């Protein structure tokens, strides 16, 4: 059975997707925006693999879930590291 917190996390991740789509043109103004977007997509996949693992091939989906969390974290750290220190001005 799916935990409520796992379902809530997936709903929140999809809620953020609405804003990503709506403000996509502004997102593209950020430095290294592709890395940031890739990080978000990895976290969304992780949320859904968390739910899928309850129903189908638990071990493999659990591995994929945690791999997505790892990839998303590494990508986000890379984006933070590459972000220019120019007072928040876009590139």
Secondary structure, 3 states (H helix, E strand, C coil): CCCHHHHHHHHHHHHHHHHHHHCHHHHCCCCCHHHHHHHHHHHHHHHHHHHHCCCCCHHHHHHHHHHHHHHHHHHHHHHHHHCCCCCCCCC
